[in-house]
Amino acid sequence: MAALEGLEFGKSDFVLLDEVNIEQFMENLKLRFEKGRIYTFIGEGVVSVNPYKQMDIYGKEDIDAYRGRELYENPPHLYAVADAAYKAMKRRAKDTCIVVSGESGAGKTEASKYIMEYIAAITNPSQRAEVESVKKVLLKSNCVLEAFGNAKTNRNDNSSRFGKYMAINLNFNGDPIGGNINNYLLEKLFLCCVSPQLLRGGSDDMLKSLHLHNDPANYVYTREGAVATTSNNDRSSHKAVLSALNVIGFSEEEIHSIYRILGTILILGNLQFETDSESVRVVGMGDVSHIAELTSTEPDNVTKSLLYRTVATGGGEVIEKGHSKKEACFGRDAFTKALYERLFGWIVGRINAVIEVKDYNPVLHGKNTVIGVLDIYGFEIFDNNSFEQFCINYCNEKLQQLFIQLILCQEQDEYQREGIIWQHIDYFNNQIIVDLVEQPHQGIISVLDEACLSVGKVTDTVCLESMDAKLGQHPHYTSRKLTPSDKTMEFHRDFRIRHYAGDVTYSIEGFLDKNKDPLFQDFKRLIYNSSNPVLKEMWPDGQLSITEVTKRPLTAATLFKNSIVALVEKLGCKVGACLDSLMWGTSCTFDCVSVTITSLSSPFPPPSLPLSPSLHQVWRGALARMRCQRMRSIFAIMGCYKRYKVKVHLWEVERRFANVRNMADYGKSVEWPTPPAALTQFHSITQQLHRRWRAWQIVKNIPPSDMGEVRAKVAALGALNGERKDWGCGRPWERDYLANVSHSHSTAMYLRNKDEYNQVIFSGFCRKMNRFNKSTDRALLITDKHIYKLDPEKQFKVLKRLPLELMTGLSVTAGIDQMVALHTSSQDDVLLYIQRGELCPDQDRIGELVGTLIDHFTRGGFDLPGFLSHCALATPCGGPGACKLTSVARCTVFLPKSDMSMSWEMFLLLKTSC
Ligand SMILES: Nc1ncnc2c1ncn2[C@@H]1O[C@H](COP(=O)(O)OP(=O)(O)OP(=O)(O)O)[C@@H](O)[C@H]1O
């Protein structure tokens, strides 16, 4: 439970820094880290510093403490962000996504696991076996993916060598009903953890059947990684992976096939070739027969595909061309890599098949929503940057572009459309860099692909020359040749891209080889013809004969680009106009402290280091200020409220103590004076701050489709700011639309005398629908004392009279039907359709009704703490005629009267529940 214990150090939210500069940022981060606070909010995101030690902040009590709470109510934690995503999904039935990004070793995978565990823990323990099974499979799949997809690197002993997007589907109840994993592969995966685990953890019988020895040092592919792990660790990991595979639902045959493929890869890795006078031969034919046995293929076919390549001549003839020794080694490596890639893809596919949403009927079960967790590599700048860094950094440019689109463009446009005063921000749009990489026929990927596809020998250097020729004028591209005077560009530092997060100089060496699909079709055919159905399933493209293979396979860069484009599209749909639902993270390395940033809502990437100045400016100048203001208001309110509560408490203790003393001294209690002025001051301070915060909140929460609510909220906001006119057209509110209607005036006069009201707050025509859909004309009169329902056909006779003080709230429908429900504590609610303006049918008066009521209550000094959007979704039951209060789709609730402490409790309660 350590997450909630103890003091906070430094600023628990970076937006509260007095100055937004990197020195203060670092100082705060360092101070908090030294005091064991690894998480710090940045607005609605979280910055996390990897502690590299077990922290006591992930227990059940911690989970309970964050469940259903607002971000600012608890200390910063991943759970706060995960809960916010879950709440957004539940309240608004919107798909949400959490992006966890950071440098290698920053703690992304750990963070995404904690997030998944949290979501699994807070979703209702279900009686339905399939819900529990989905949770179990989702959690267990991490163990399998890590074994097959992680490897030791210089930066991280357990580094994920793939990006991962894990989506959880939830039903209307918020229960997980399925999921899906997408993986973004990059590297030579056969160096992953699973192989040493198999060698050290597999039983003797198992290893014997796979023709393997138990020492990882015996194999080329495990030799290097073997020293990083211990035998005990590998043995227990092997057990855990086997158990996870079983839990997920892999059959015995499938598990055995997986291990046979791993065995094949290890043996292949050791395979050598030699050249005799005429041709190339495999050294040690025993290995070939083991490979044939493990892949359920013929030994001759294995030998053939290792040493020959089938090619179609121009005349349509098919011939076998012998490899050189170099080609044979190249083919072998490509084959092992492809075996591993297909295995990994197949495992992910099998997990997806188990957890895919089944038997879900949206009509019966409501909308199926998704929470996605993206654990993706952050921006990378190494000493030697190669093809992998190029892909990773391109991926980050794409994500940055998505955020620019969603936040800066859309949000500014939206503010402009809605007439919200907003200083336009000039920002650096990184589309130009995205184009530099991906533009068809022009971009770097296209140049690389052209070089890979061209007939004849094209080297990396030739490819670099053609990049220089095509992109030499591009402001974000330069190369050693183009800037010979640049001393930072030396050998192996061939071309430089000015990325949004900084300059990266890449070494062109190996780009072409890594980009090509070097796998000869012979290997594909070999495995497709395996008698093992699991293997065969992994290689469906092996069924094509050499004459049928006309198209060149897509290159690695193009495949990667396609998958990232699809990912960005997917993320874009998740947020649409719903900006709150995306979370963003990025990473920085400060003096070897790794940081992951995860954020929710208004997702703007906080500064990566090195930070491009333009981005930094935008970040500092715009959103930070806005968030800062909002967060400051919230914290100030919280602070005032806490102080107020403490004072009230002390006051009460003192009063009681004085009473006891008086009783003892005088045998009677004495009158206690009224609370000191200081105490009442809190009310006004908190009210002001509260109002500021609330105004922001009201605007922020308007879902554009809900027109009725928009009108109500905008009017309310206007009223809070002292405006008494329609938003948009600026029409002043007349309020008393019955004033000049004959007969109504005499009724009003009569009521003024009888009920002694001072002012008409609102009056107008409306309609009442009964349950048989019959409509009757009515009139509504609201004074500062009463709400009246009048019959206009009977000279405005009073049909209903309710004291205004009984009014507890007001609801408007989400649609354009102008329906309003005035809630009362007497349960005698008034439900009416307010008539539009007679001369101008577009003139709606819902907003005016809400605005004038808010205006009245605000001016009367009543606190309106509950005026927050409150989604009370209910099913419309049979058209407007049959409308009951429960059919009001969205409620806007306020409490006109309540005592101060109660109102603050309500404020917090509503803030929490909204
Ligand atoms: N919250 C944490 N508490 C304790 N240790 C942690 C935490 N997060 C990360 N670590 C430690 O740091 C190591 C690296 O973390 P992790 O594998 O999550 O990094 P990563 O960002 O996913 O790296 P890569 O991109 O290389 O996969 C973990 O194996 C673990 O030992």
The ligand as an SDF file (V2000), in Angstrom:
LIG
                    3D

 31 33  0  0  0  0  0  0  0  0999 V2000
    8.0170   -0.3980  -12.3240 N   0  0  0  0  0  0  0  0  0  0  0  0
    9.1100   -1.1330  -12.2090 C   0  0  0  0  0  0  0  0  0  0  0  0
    9.4880   -1.6110  -11.0090 N   0  0  0  0  0  0  0  0  0  0  0  0
   10.6120   -2.3460  -10.8760 C   0  0  0  0  0  0  0  0  0  0  0  0
   11.4240   -2.6690  -11.9040 N   0  0  0  0  0  0  0  0  0  0  0  0
   11.0860   -2.2420  -13.1230 C   0  0  0  0  0  0  0  0  0  0  0  0
    9.9140   -1.4550  -13.3580 C   0  0  0  0  0  0  0  0  0  0  0  0
    9.8540   -1.1810  -14.6630 N   0  0  0  0  0  0  0  0  0  0  0  0
   10.9160   -1.7670  -15.2180 C   0  0  0  0  0  0  0  0  0  0  0  0
   11.6640   -2.4110  -14.3180 N   0  0  0  0  0  0  0  0  0  0  0  0
   12.9130   -3.1620  -14.5310 C   0  0  0  0  0  0  0  0  0  0  0  0
   13.4980   -2.7090  -15.7290 O   0  0  0  0  0  0  0  0  0  0  0  0
   13.6500   -3.7740  -16.6580 C   0  0  0  0  0  0  0  0  0  0  0  0
   13.3900   -3.2580  -18.0410 C   0  0  0  0  0  0  0  0  0  0  0  0
   12.0340   -2.9030  -18.1390 O   0  0  0  0  0  0  0  0  0  0  0  0
   11.1800   -3.2090  -19.4450 P   0  0  0  0  0  0  0  0  0  0  0  0
   11.5730   -4.5140  -20.0190 O   0  0  0  0  0  0  0  0  0  0  0  0
    9.7630   -2.9750  -19.1060 O   0  0  0  0  0  0  0  0  0  0  0  0
   11.7410   -2.0450  -20.3670 O   0  0  0  0  0  0  0  0  0  0  0  0
   11.2500   -1.6760  -21.8270 P   0  0  0  0  0  0  0  0  0  0  0  0
   11.0730   -0.2060  -21.8500 O   0  0  0  0  0  0  0  0  0  0  0  0
   10.0620   -2.4940  -22.2070 O   0  0  0  0  0  0  0  0  0  0  0  0
   12.5070   -2.0450  -22.6630 O   0  0  0  0  0  0  0  0  0  0  0  0
   12.6030   -2.6030  -24.1740 P   0  0  0  0  0  0  0  0  0  0  0  0
   12.1550   -1.5210  -25.0840 O   0  0  0  0  0  0  0  0  0  0  0  0
   14.0480   -2.9170  -24.3160 O   0  0  0  0  0  0  0  0  0  0  0  0
   11.7470   -3.8170  -24.2200 O   0  0  0  0  0  0  0  0  0  0  0  0
   12.6520   -4.8310  -16.2120 C   0  0  0  0  0  0  0  0  0  0  0  0
   13.0960   -6.1200  -16.5660 O   0  0  0  0  0  0  0  0  0  0  0  0
   12.6530   -4.6520  -14.7250 C   0  0  0  0  0  0  0  0  0  0  0  0
   13.7480   -5.3220  -14.1450 O   0  0  0  0  0  0  0  0  0  0  0  0
  1  2  1  0
  2  3  1  0
  2  7  2  0
  3  4  2  0
  4  5  1  0
  5  6  2  0
  6  7  1  0
  6 10  1  0
  7  8  1  0
  8  9  2  0
  9 10  1  0
 10 11  1  0
 11 12  1  0
 11 30  1  0
 12 13  1  0
 13 14  1  0
 13 28  1  0
 14 15  1  0
 15 16  1  0
 16 17  2  0
 16 18  1  0
 16 19  1  0
 19 20  1  0
 20 21  2  0
 20 22  1  0
 20 23  1  0
 23 24  1  0
 24 25  2  0
 24 26  1  0
 24 27  1  0
 28 29  1  0
 28 30  1  0
 30 31  1  0
M  END
$$$$
